[in-house]
């Protein structure tokens, strides 16, 4: 299937009249506020399905953090199941009918949630736990003994990082995230044998997240040499992972009949979807299209998530100050994690102050055209973290407000 062409980032994204449409759609609302362009959201969801090459997509809930929008994307062809980020969240999503298939993407030490999972056969059949060592099995057994619970579904987290010089988890040259200690096919096979020999567990999946490909833009704006180095690394890293993942999956299948092999993320949907060892691909950030994904060449989502802050001061010519703004994304402390003033075009953060807790100064030629009470529209650096700052997401289509839906925070939940 031929992938749809996405609108490239930059000037084209600030389409004529976009600011006026966002202002008109939210005219009756008081900022700070966050909006989702529903047309862009749905287009991104369809584009991701096209790129997956027939493999089903599992939505990463941490990149959405809104039950209504999770339900919306799961209702579209090609999407099924949630990759949750905590066990308590997965239980909530299943119990509220959002999904009947939740894989917890990270190991859990939440004893209370484990007790709830082990006490409910329907939950135990719908939720899969992530493990990468025997210590996590021991923790589960210490909470509820195997004979007192239904068999709990498990997925092995296979480390997808690249170690060009070889070595174990402490290897000096390690490209990618530091997650699971299970790196080799042999280690995956040993863990699978251990799991299947222990009562009270059922091994159903393998997951590997190639962060050095899926989560690292290969065309960082303004850094061509860095982009060239990243692309060179990715060209060497991915073939190694594909071969190692295939061997690891084969080693695990010697001990268990796997239901799924999960891989990838928004930045590698097309590449991971083409891997014959993978049966499903994860995506989430691409639905909202945050600024970190402006630095990818293969596919760039349409910006769908924005937040508005009101102008409250005019400190001097060429400057305005907005209320709030310190909505900084997680990750390394660098400018790429800061929110970006988006509309009107011609504003930038002030280097000596950045994005402030209660107020944020902005500089640029557009400042002199703004009055107190006007709105400045921003884009967040990462996807779902925007939802931690607001109770509601306002869904817009063109210049119309079409719905308002609660975030996790708006429903009274803060899982991390």
C-alpha positions as CSV (number, residue, x, y, z in Angstrom):
1,X,0.0,0.0,0.0
2,X,1.4,3.4,-0.9
3,X,1.8,5.7,2.1
4,X,-0.1,9.0,2.0
5,X,1.8,12.1,1.6
6,X,2.0,14.1,4.8
7,X,2.1,17.9,4.8
8,X,5.8,18.7,5.5
9,X,6.6,20.8,8.5
10,X,7.7,24.4,8.4
11,X,6.0,27.3,6.7
12,X,3.4,25.1,5.0
13,X,2.0,24.0,8.4
14,X,1.2,27.5,9.3
15,X,-1.5,27.6,6.6
16,X,-3.2,30.8,5.8
17,X,-5.9,31.6,8.3
18,X,-5.0,28.8,10.7
19,X,-4.6,31.1,13.6
20,X,-7.9,32.8,12.8
21,X,-9.6,29.4,12.6
22,X,-8.2,28.2,15.9
23,X,-9.2,31.5,17.6
24,X,-12.7,31.3,16.1
25,X,-13.3,27.7,17.2
26,X,-12.3,28.5,20.8
27,X,-13.6,32.0,21.0
28,X,-15.9,31.1,23.9
29,X,-13.1,29.5,26.0
30,X,-10.6,31.0,28.3
31,X,-6.9,30.2,27.8
32,X,-4.7,28.4,28.8
33,X,-6.4,25.7,26.7
34,X,-5.4,22.8,24.5
35,X,-6.9,21.8,21.2
36,X,-6.7,18.8,18.9
37,X,-7.3,19.3,15.2
38,X,-9.6,16.3,14.6
39,X,-9.0,16.2,10.9
40,X,-5.3,16.2,11.3
41,X,-5.6,13.5,14.1
42,X,-7.7,11.2,11.8
43,X,-5.4,11.8,8.8
44,X,-2.3,10.9,10.9
45,X,-4.1,7.8,12.1
46,X,-4.8,6.7,8.5
47,X,-1.3,7.6,7.3
48,X,0.2,5.4,10.1
49,X,-2.0,2.5,9.0
50,X,-0.8,2.9,5.4
51,X,2.8,3.0,6.5
52,X,2.5,-0.2,8.6
53,X,2.1,-2.3,5.5
54,X,-0.7,-4.5,6.7
55,X,0.6,-5.0,10.3
56,X,-1.9,-4.0,13.0
57,X,-1.1,-0.9,15.1
58,X,-1.1,-0.8,18.9
59,X,-1.7,2.7,20.2
60,X,0.8,3.9,22.8
61,X,-1.5,5.5,25.5
62,X,1.2,7.6,27.0
63,X,1.3,9.6,23.8
64,X,-2.5,10.3,23.9
65,X,-3.6,10.3,27.6
66,X,-7.2,10.8,26.7
67,X,-9.7,8.0,26.8
68,X,-12.0,9.5,24.2
69,X,-9.2,9.8,21.7
70,X,-7.9,6.3,22.4
71,X,-11.4,5.0,21.7
72,X,-11.6,7.1,18.5
73,X,-8.3,5.7,17.1
74,X,-9.1,2.2,18.1
75,X,-12.4,2.5,16.2
76,X,-10.4,3.0,12.9
77,X,-9.4,0.1,10.7
78,X,-5.9,-1.1,11.3
79,X,-5.7,-0.2,15.0
80,X,-6.2,-2.7,17.8
81,X,-5.0,-2.8,21.4
82,X,-3.2,-0.4,23.8
83,X,0.4,-0.2,24.9
84,X,-0.2,1.2,28.4
85,X,2.5,2.7,30.6
86,X,1.4,1.6,34.0
87,X,-0.6,-1.4,35.3
88,X,-3.1,0.8,37.1
89,X,-3.8,2.6,33.9
90,X,-4.2,-0.6,31.9
91,X,-6.7,-1.9,34.5
92,X,-8.7,1.3,34.2
93,X,-8.7,1.3,30.4
94,X,-10.0,-2.3,30.4
95,X,-12.6,-1.8,33.1
96,X,-14.0,1.3,31.4
97,X,-14.4,-0.5,28.1
98,X,-11.7,1.4,26.2
99,X,-9.9,-1.8,25.2
100,X,-9.9,-5.6,25.9
101,X,-6.2,-5.9,25.0
102,X,-3.7,-3.9,27.1
103,X,0.0,-4.6,27.1
104,X,1.8,-2.8,29.9
105,X,4.9,-1.5,28.1
106,X,7.1,-1.4,31.2
107,X,7.7,-3.7,34.2
108,X,5.6,-3.0,37.2
109,X,6.2,-3.0,41.0
110,X,2.7,-1.8,41.9
111,X,1.6,-4.4,44.4
112,X,-1.9,-3.0,44.8
113,X,-2.5,-3.1,41.0
114,X,-1.1,-6.7,40.9
115,X,-3.5,-7.7,43.6
116,X,-6.4,-6.3,41.6
117,X,-5.2,-8.0,38.4
118,X,-4.8,-11.4,40.1
119,X,-8.3,-11.2,41.7
120,X,-10.1,-10.8,38.4
121,X,-10.0,-13.4,35.7
122,X,-11.4,-11.1,33.0
123,X,-8.7,-8.5,33.8
124,X,-6.0,-11.2,33.8
125,X,-7.2,-12.3,30.3
126,X,-7.0,-8.8,29.0
127,X,-3.8,-7.4,30.5
128,X,-0.3,-8.5,29.6
129,X,2.6,-7.6,31.9
130,X,6.2,-6.7,30.7
131,X,9.1,-8.6,32.2
132,X,12.8,-8.8,31.6
133,X,14.1,-10.9,34.5
134,X,13.2,-13.4,37.2
135,X,13.0,-10.7,39.9
136,X,9.8,-9.4,38.4
137,X,8.3,-12.9,38.6
138,X,9.4,-13.2,42.2
139,X,7.6,-9.9,43.0
140,X,4.4,-11.1,41.5
141,X,4.5,-14.4,43.4
142,X,5.2,-12.5,46.6
143,X,2.0,-10.5,46.1
144,X,-0.3,-13.4,45.2
145,X,0.9,-17.0,45.2
146,X,0.5,-18.9,41.9
147,X,-2.1,-21.3,43.2
148,X,-4.3,-18.4,44.3
149,X,-4.5,-16.6,40.9
150,X,-5.3,-17.1,37.3
151,X,-2.2,-17.5,35.1
152,X,-0.9,-14.0,34.3
153,X,0.0,-13.0,30.7
154,X,3.6,-12.0,30.2
155,X,5.7,-10.3,27.5
156,X,9.5,-10.4,27.3
157,X,11.1,-7.0,26.7
158,X,14.0,-7.6,24.3
159,X,16.6,-4.8,24.4
160,X,16.8,-3.2,20.9
161,X,19.8,-1.0,21.5
162,X,22.9,-1.2,19.3
163,X,26.3,-2.2,20.8
164,X,28.7,-1.9,17.9
165,X,31.6,-3.2,20.0
166,X,29.6,-6.0,21.6
167,X,29.4,-6.6,25.3
168,X,26.7,-6.9,28.0
169,X,24.4,-4.4,29.6
170,X,27.4,-2.4,30.7
171,X,28.9,-2.0,27.3
172,X,30.8,1.2,26.8
173,X,29.3,2.0,23.4
174,X,25.6,1.7,23.8
175,X,23.3,3.4,21.2
176,X,19.7,3.5,22.2
177,X,17.8,3.5,25.5
178,X,18.9,1.5,28.5
179,X,15.9,-0.7,29.2
180,X,16.0,-4.5,29.3
181,X,19.0,-6.6,30.2
182,X,17.7,-9.2,27.7
183,X,19.8,-8.4,24.6
184,X,20.8,-11.6,22.9
185,X,18.7,-14.4,21.5
186,X,20.3,-16.8,24.0
187,X,19.2,-14.5,26.9
188,X,15.7,-14.3,25.5
189,X,15.5,-18.1,25.2
190,X,16.8,-18.6,28.8
191,X,14.2,-16.2,30.2
192,X,11.4,-17.9,28.1
193,X,12.4,-21.3,29.5
194,X,12.4,-19.9,33.0
195,X,8.9,-18.3,32.6
196,X,7.3,-21.4,31.1
197,X,8.7,-23.6,33.9
198,X,7.1,-21.5,36.6
199,X,3.4,-21.9,37.5
200,X,1.0,-19.0,37.4
201,X,2.4,-17.3,34.3
202,X,1.8,-17.6,30.5
203,X,4.3,-16.2,28.0
204,X,2.4,-14.6,25.1
205,X,4.6,-11.9,23.6
206,X,7.9,-10.3,22.8
207,X,8.4,-6.6,22.5
208,X,11.4,-4.6,21.3
209,X,11.5,-0.8,21.0
210,X,14.2,0.5,18.6
211,X,14.5,3.9,20.2
212,X,17.6,4.8,18.2
213,X,15.5,4.6,15.1
214,X,11.9,5.2,16.1
215,X,12.6,7.9,18.7
216,X,15.5,9.8,17.1
217,X,14.8,12.2,14.3
218,X,17.2,11.7,11.4
219,X,17.0,15.3,10.1
220,X,17.2,17.6,13.2
221,X,16.5,21.2,12.0
222,X,19.6,23.3,11.8
223,X,22.0,20.4,12.4
224,X,22.9,18.7,9.1
225,X,26.0,17.1,10.3
226,X,24.3,15.6,13.3
227,X,21.5,14.4,10.9
228,X,24.1,12.7,8.7
229,X,25.7,10.9,11.6
230,X,22.3,9.7,12.9
231,X,21.3,8.4,9.5
232,X,24.6,6.5,9.3
233,X,24.1,5.0,12.7
234,X,20.5,4.0,11.8
235,X,21.6,2.3,8.6
236,X,24.0,0.1,10.5
237,X,21.9,-0.4,13.6
238,X,18.6,-1.6,12.2
239,X,19.9,-4.6,10.2
240,X,21.7,-5.8,13.3
241,X,18.4,-5.6,15.3
242,X,16.3,-7.3,12.6
243,X,18.6,-10.3,12.6
244,X,18.9,-10.4,16.4
245,X,15.2,-10.0,16.9
246,X,14.4,-12.8,14.4
247,X,16.8,-15.1,16.3
248,X,15.4,-14.1,19.7
249,X,11.8,-14.6,18.6
250,X,12.8,-18.1,17.3
251,X,14.5,-18.9,20.6
252,X,11.4,-17.8,22.6
253,X,9.1,-19.8,20.3
254,X,11.0,-22.9,21.2
255,X,9.3,-22.5,24.6
256,X,6.0,-20.7,24.0
257,X,3.3,-20.2,21.4
258,X,3.5,-16.4,21.0
259,X,0.4,-14.4,20.3
260,X,2.3,-11.3,19.2
261,X,5.8,-9.8,18.5
262,X,5.6,-6.0,19.0
263,X,8.1,-3.5,17.7
264,X,8.7,0.1,16.6
265,X,7.2,3.5,17.3
266,X,5.9,6.4,15.2
267,X,9.4,7.1,13.8
268,X,9.9,3.6,12.4
269,X,6.4,2.4,11.5
270,X,7.2,1.7,7.9
271,X,10.6,0.0,8.6
272,X,9.3,-2.1,11.5
273,X,6.2,-3.1,9.7
274,X,8.3,-4.6,7.0
275,X,10.2,-6.9,9.5
276,X,8.8,-10.4,9.1
277,X,9.6,-11.2,12.7
278,X,7.2,-8.5,13.9
279,X,3.4,-9.1,14.0
280,X,2.3,-5.6,15.2
281,X,3.7,-2.1,15.5
282,X,3.3,0.5,18.2
283,X,2.5,4.1,17.4
284,X,1.1,7.1,19.4
285,X,3.1,10.3,19.0
286,X,2.3,10.5,15.3
287,X,-1.4,11.0,16.1
288,X,-0.7,14.4,17.7
289,X,2.4,15.4,15.6
290,X,4.6,17.1,18.3
291,X,7.6,19.2,17.3
292,X,10.1,16.4,18.0
293,X,8.7,14.7,14.9
294,X,9.5,17.6,12.7
295,X,13.0,16.2,12.4
296,X,12.1,12.9,10.6
297,X,12.6,12.4,6.9
298,X,10.6,9.2,6.3
299,X,7.3,10.6,7.5
300,X,6.2,13.7,9.4
301,X,2.8,13.8,10.9
302,X,0.5,16.8,10.5
303,X,0.6,19.0,13.6
304,X,-2.7,18.1,15.4
305,X,-2.1,19.3,19.0
306,X,-1.8,22.9,20.0
307,X,-2.2,25.0,23.2
308,X,-3.0,28.6,23.6
309,X,-1.7,31.1,26.2
310,X,-3.0,34.7,26.6
311,X,-0.8,37.8,26.2
312,X,-0.8,39.6,29.6
313,X,2.1,42.1,29.3
314,X,4.0,44.1,26.7
315,X,7.4,44.7,28.3
316,X,8.7,46.8,25.4
317,X,9.0,47.0,21.7
318,X,9.5,43.5,20.2
319,X,8.4,41.7,23.3
320,X,5.2,40.2,24.8
321,X,4.6,38.1,27.9
322,X,2.1,35.2,28.0
323,X,0.7,33.6,31.1
324,X,2.2,30.2,31.8
325,X,4.2,28.3,29.2
326,X,6.6,26.1,31.2
327,X,5.3,23.0,29.6
328,X,8.6,21.4,29.1
329,X,8.9,17.8,27.8
330,X,10.8,15.0,29.4
331,X,14.1,13.8,28.2
332,X,17.5,15.4,28.0
333,X,17.5,19.0,29.2
334,X,18.0,20.8,25.9
335,X,16.1,23.3,23.7
336,X,14.4,20.5,21.7
337,X,12.2,19.8,24.8
338,X,10.8,23.3,25.0
339,X,7.4,24.3,23.6
340,X,7.5,26.2,20.3
341,X,5.6,29.4,19.8
342,X,3.7,28.6,16.6
343,X,1.1,31.2,15.7
344,X,1.4,34.0,14.9
345,X,4.6,33.2,13.0
346,X,7.5,35.4,14.0
347,X,7.8,34.7,17.8
348,X,10.5,32.9,19.7
349,X,11.4,32.1,23.3
350,X,13.9,34.4,25.0
351,X,17.1,32.4,25.7
352,X,17.8,33.9,29.1
353,X,14.3,32.9,30.4
354,X,13.0,30.1,28.3
355,X,9.5,28.8,29.1
356,X,8.5,30.0,32.5
357,X,6.4,28.5,35.3
358,X,3.9,31.3,35.5
359,X,4.9,33.6,32.6
360,X,6.9,33.4,29.4
361,X,8.4,36.3,27.5
362,X,8.4,36.1,23.7
363,X,10.4,38.1,21.2
364,X,10.1,38.7,17.5
365,X,8.5,40.9,14.9
366,X,5.0,39.5,15.6
367,X,5.1,40.8,19.2
368,X,4.4,44.3,18.2
369,X,1.2,43.2,16.5
370,X,-0.2,41.5,19.6
371,X,-2.4,43.2,22.2
372,X,-3.0,42.2,25.8
373,X,-5.7,39.5,25.7
374,X,-4.6,38.1,22.3
375,X,-3.6,34.4,22.1
376,X,-0.4,32.8,21.2
377,X,-0.6,29.2,19.9
378,X,2.2,26.8,20.8
379,X,3.1,23.2,20.0
380,X,4.4,20.8,22.6
381,X,7.7,19.0,22.1
382,X,6.2,15.6,23.0
383,X,2.8,14.2,22.5
384,X,0.8,13.0,25.5
385,X,2.6,15.1,28.1
386,X,0.6,18.0,26.9
387,X,-2.5,16.4,28.5
388,X,-0.9,16.5,31.9
389,X,-1.3,20.3,31.9
390,X,-5.1,20.5,31.1
391,X,-8.3,18.9,32.2
392,X,-9.8,19.0,28.7
393,X,-8.9,18.7,25.1
394,X,-11.1,20.8,22.7
395,X,-11.6,19.1,19.4
396,X,-11.8,21.4,16.4
397,X,-12.5,21.0,12.7
398,X,-11.7,24.1,10.7
399,X,-13.2,27.1,12.6
400,X,-15.7,25.0,14.6
401,X,-15.5,23.5,18.1
402,X,-16.9,20.0,17.6
403,X,-16.4,18.4,21.0
404,X,-14.6,18.7,24.4
405,X,-13.3,15.6,26.0
406,X,-11.4,15.0,29.3
407,X,-7.8,14.1,29.6
408,X,-6.6,11.5,32.1
409,X,-6.1,14.4,34.4
410,X,-9.6,15.6,33.8
411,X,-10.9,12.3,34.8
412,X,-8.9,12.5,38.0
413,X,-6.0,10.2,37.1
414,X,-2.3,11.0,37.1
415,X,-0.5,7.7,36.5
416,X,3.0,9.1,36.3
